[in-house]
Each structure stands twice: as structure tokens, then as C-alpha cells.
Amino acid sequence: MTDQIKFLLDENEIPKSWYNIVADLPDPPAPVLHPGTGQPIGPDDLAPLFTMAAIMQEVSTERTIDIPEPVRNIYRQWRPSPLYRARRLEQALDTPARIYYKYEGVSPTGSHKPNTAIAQAFYCREEGVKRITTETGAGQWGSSLALAGSMFGLEIEVFMVRVSYDQKPYRRAFMESFGATCHASPSNRTESGKKILADTPDSTGSLGIAISEAVECAAQRDDTKYALGSVLNHVLMHQTVVGQEALRQMEMADDYPDVVIGCTGGGSNFAGLAFPFIGRKLRGEQTVRVVAVEPANCPSLTRGQYAYDFGDTANLTPLVKMHTLGSAFVPPGFHAGGLRYHGMAPLVSQLVNTGEVEAVAYQQVECFEAGLEFAKAEGILPAPEANHAVKGALDEALRCKAEGTSRAILFNLCGHGYFDMQAYSDFANGKLHDQPYDESEVAMALAGLPSVA
Ligand SMILES: *Cc1c(COP(=O)(O)O)cnc(C)c1O
């Protein structure tokens, strides 16, 4: 093992293919069902919303899918991303643990999101699409798709969750700078938005509502597709460049993680880092423990049900089997906006269900404390979402200390927090509190789960 703290790969080591974990799963994923008939859907059912390329990747069972050269060329701007050994953090914690983090904040929008935004926009342009609608929570996905749209000459229309729209004006300015249009959601531009506003005029919005609005808009025009920033198989697959690079970089460090940790909103940054490692485990090559960290305020993996549910609030999407709090659940307006989703990626849910992945939930205040401890040692202020992964890594490092054992911990620092200074300012001023999520609201939302034969 070296004293090195930074592990960098050369441009030509950007992975040439994405990794599809479906090829290594012992059981095939549960089928996606038509909301009306309850029958498995086929590629044609999804064609109004997604490009054929995305649909074929969504249902693919191939282990690897080639990354188109134009996409790899754009990846070159910030990939391969660095992997760091957090030596100063280890010292600050006085832990025998070896802490590593993969840093996705080096992308143009400051998170892992462009890894899939660029790919999705590329396929849209290839298939003659003119306009993409989407939702955004904290704004990272909207920013990333705005960037991708400007690179491929596509119009981007973003429905931004109301609470983030109000909390993060600079995110909106960022999207508009790249030529995107941005509406606060719920809006009165769609039937789903109008319905929510009629019932709850002061709705803080949610990803589920914003997805309904974006899907409704996309379905109305032939030249328009919809893009999702997480949850779906093809989105998770696009993120696996992260874990594939990390595998190589851990080799450079002459080490291998005992535990891999990521925060989970819809599951994409977590999967991006963890799936290539889990794949090695599934193929019997090397063991690893994997931990998904979620917010205690929106605890789909630790408190939700593994059941068929809609991906959106207005129930316009197909039914997928996932850990869910119920599509009617609107999480409280905490600061990690990117983690406010009622469901979870079906592939991540399946791995939690089979015990391949462990899940833990943390409150937001303890996550901000962990994030600041990390920042003071390592010099990078994490995104509020990423603070959950940091907290998971810190707890693991402190367990190593208590046990007197040295384990290698690898986590995904999926984004920086420089667009989230309001959250840090609120934290510093004691304005940020832990609100318990509403058990009765979850119970109500879960009671409304669709019945599937
Ligand atoms: C969007 C986002 C998340 C949550 O989405 P996942 O699909 O779970 O990764 C987490 N962190 C950051 C920085 C994000 O931008």
C-alpha cells in the first residue's frame, strides 16, 4: 500500500462499456406491468416516452453495453473522476480504517448526473427528438440535462419540485443559463399539477408530482421524450462508469473495499459505484459488504414495502416492483432534495430484498454534522445528499476504531454542496431540524398501493 492520496486514471481508461448487473443476478428482475391491464409491458408501450435505445437498454440482459464514442468524448471533460484516500479524515477520526471516496463533484454540474444525462440526450438526438421534459428535485438532474441539451441542440423543459425551486434560485439560474425552461411543480401547466394545487394549494411538491407533470407533457407531443435522472435500469447502468473506474483505482491503491457505501434517493449514484463490485461478488470473484444510506424522513428501503407501485403521484407511469412508501406520500421538505422520492430503483430494491445490500437511515442533522467533519478534513463541502454517504462511512470508520480493526471503506461522494449553501447556512444558524416523517401519512399512502394479481 502506498502513501498516495489521489488515484488518477488516464483519459483512455474511461470505460468503453456500461455494466449491466441484470446479467449476473441469480433471479431475473420482476416484470414491469401495464397500469391498466396489470400485464407485463413490452418495448412498444414505452416508446411514446423513451428513445428505443433507452428502452432496449432497459430490458437488456447483456452484461456489457458499448458506450457510444460521442458520449465517451464528452465524458473526457471530467472523467475518469478522481478517487481519494481520506487520510486527513482518518487522522481526525483516529481510526484504523482506510477510507476512500470516489469524487463525482468534478463534473460540470457538480454531481454524477451528467453520466446519464449526456447518454440520454445523445440517444434523443440520434432518434430525431427535438425536446425533452423532465423533473428535478434539488436541481442537479435538471442542471445536468440542461447541460446535455445544450451540447446536443435539444430543448429542455424542467419541472422543479416547489420546495427546491424556492430554496435554490441559483439552480434555476444555472438551468436557464444553459437554455432550459424551468417551472415550479406542482404547476398549473398540466392536469396532474392543477389537481394537486386544487387539493393542496401550498404543496411543497415532490419528485413523484414533478414526474407526473413531465410525463404528461412528453406524452402530448410527438417530437418530445421524457428523461428520468434515476430509478430506471438504463439510468443505473449509465452510472456504472463510476464503479468500473473505482475498481481500477482501488487496484492502483493496492487495496479492495471491505464495504462500499452510497446514499440512495432513486438509487443511481449508489448503483453506479456499487454494482460493479456487487457483480464481482455475484460471479464469485471477491466478497464485499454494501450499504445503502437513506434519509430517515423518506425511508423507502428501511420502512417501505417491497411491492408493485407507480413511479409518480398521478399514477401515469407503469407499475414497477420496488421498495415504496406509496406514490401518494409527499416527504417533508428537508434539505437533501435529491433524496425525496417515495420509491427506489427496482434493481436496488431487489438486491436489498435478497440481502445483497444492507440499508440504513439517518436524520438530516447528523448527516450535516458528518459532512462538515468531512469538509474540514478533506476540503470538499459535500452535497446534502452525499452527507448521508459520508455519515455512513464515518460510522463504519468509528466501528473499526471501537473494534480495533482496519477495514477498507469506499463511498461515493456523488456531488459537491456549493449550490446548497442555503442549507449549510440554515444548519449553521440552528434552523435545520430533524422532523420525524408522518407514520400515518405513510400508512395511508401504503394502503393505497395498487393491487396486483
Ligand atoms: C440526484 C442526486 C442524488 C439522488 O439520486 P440517486 O439516483 O439516488 O443518486 C444524490 N446525490 C446527488 C449529489 C444527486 O445529485
The ligand as an SDF file (V2000), in Angstrom:
LIG
                    3D

 15 15  0  0  0  0  0  0  0  0999 V2000
  -29.7190   13.2830   -7.6380 C   0  0  0  0  0  0  0  0  0  0  0  0
  -28.7420   13.1270   -6.5860 C   0  0  0  0  0  0  0  0  0  0  0  0
  -28.8700   12.1370   -5.6010 C   0  0  0  0  0  0  0  0  0  0  0  0
  -30.0360   11.1840   -5.5430 C   0  0  0  0  0  0  0  0  0  0  0  0
  -30.2290   10.4050   -6.6600 O   0  0  0  0  0  0  0  0  0  0  0  0
  -29.6740    8.9370   -6.8380 P   0  0  0  0  0  0  0  0  0  0  0  0
  -30.3110    8.4670   -8.0700 O   0  0  0  0  0  0  0  0  0  0  0  0
  -30.0940    8.1470   -5.6250 O   0  0  0  0  0  0  0  0  0  0  0  0
  -28.2110    9.0530   -6.9410 O   0  0  0  0  0  0  0  0  0  0  0  0
  -27.9000   12.0340   -4.6430 C   0  0  0  0  0  0  0  0  0  0  0  0
  -26.8630   12.8720   -4.6220 N   0  0  0  0  0  0  0  0  0  0  0  0
  -26.6740   13.8350   -5.5330 C   0  0  0  0  0  0  0  0  0  0  0  0
  -25.4850   14.7270   -5.4400 C   0  0  0  0  0  0  0  0  0  0  0  0
  -27.6160   13.9890   -6.5480 C   0  0  0  0  0  0  0  0  0  0  0  0
  -27.4330   14.9320   -7.4790 O   0  0  0  0  0  0  0  0  0  0  0  0
  1  2  1  0
  2  3  1  0
  2 14  2  0
  3  4  1  0
  3 10  2  0
  4  5  1  0
  5  6  1  0
  6  7  2  0
  6  8  1  0
  6  9  1  0
 10 11  1  0
 11 12  2  0
 12 13  1  0
 12 14  1  0
 14 15  1  0
M  END
$$$$
